[in-house]
């Protein structure tokens, strides 16, 4: 098991949580972070992980950091475009090489100059299926508008919920989704509303505005629907 100090401030997510928060199927996340094997022409072929976790396993289970989560989130955008495994692999490798970091998609440099990655893919004949479409989707404003940076790296994610009330911050509650101002996990609030059957009563219990409770419930419902 990882030492406690290794987890402070870096976030902690299971494959299932990474899937819920990013919308990337769990089996896809698993292949990306663990690698996989399949038989080709009667022989077993091993495929290494696309993005090995930055944390050691915990209780023999894969553990992902906030930085890992951000990479999964971004690459998930490529996956949504039906980009092949091999093309995604080349995109990640190209971004890491150009930007000289293991976490290219969580860097402020990528936000400002990600065009270089796509240009390099094009120059090398490794063009995404429709470069202009891919570039437009990957760099849609909301992808970066939800992120906050410090020292050139993403440090907080405010997923789109119609407000900035919900935040994932690796320095708080191991990066689980929180009602930012009130420091309460959205999962806890939503579970309380489901059990009690009254958002108003839960708002009174936690001494938080009714609208914040409703936002937590809405966010958790979005996760379930994804």
C-alpha positions, 0 to 999 in steps of 0.5 A: 500500500502507498505511504500516506504522505504520497497521497496528500495533495495528489488526488486518489481515484479508482478506475471506476471513479475515473470512468464516472468523472470523465465519461470514458468507459471503465474498460477503456480506462483500464486498458489505457492505464494497465495495458492489455493482451489479445491473441493475433494469429494464434499468438498472445500479443501484449500491449503496454499501458498508454499512460501508466499510473503515477501512483503505486497500487493500493491494496493491489488495485490501480490508483490514479492521481489527479494528473492521471485523471486529467490525462484520461479526460483529455484522451477521452475526447480523442476516443469520442472521435473514434480515433484508433488505439494506435493513433491515440498512442502516437498522439500521446507520445508526440505530445510528451516529446514536444512538451517534454512532460509526462503529463502533456494534456494537463499543462498550460503549455498545451492549452496555449500551443497544442497546435504544435502537437497536431502539426507534428502529427500531420508532418509525420503522416500521422494525421487524425481522421479529420484534423480540423474536426478533431482539433475543433472538438479537442480544443472546444472552449469548455475543455479548458474553461473548466480547468484552473492552473498554477505553475503551469499545471492544472490544479483544479477541475470545475466540471460543467454544472451550470456554475462553479459550485462543484470542484475536484481539487486534489488537495481536498478530500483526495480530489473527490467532487466537492461543493467548493464553498462548503467542503462537502462531497457531492456524493454525500449530499446526494445520498442524503437527499435520496435517503431523506427525500427532501433537499430542503431538509438536507440543506438545513442539516448541512447549513448550506443553501438549497441551491447548492444541494440541488447542484450536488444532486444534479451533478451526481445524476449527470455522472450516473447518466453518462 
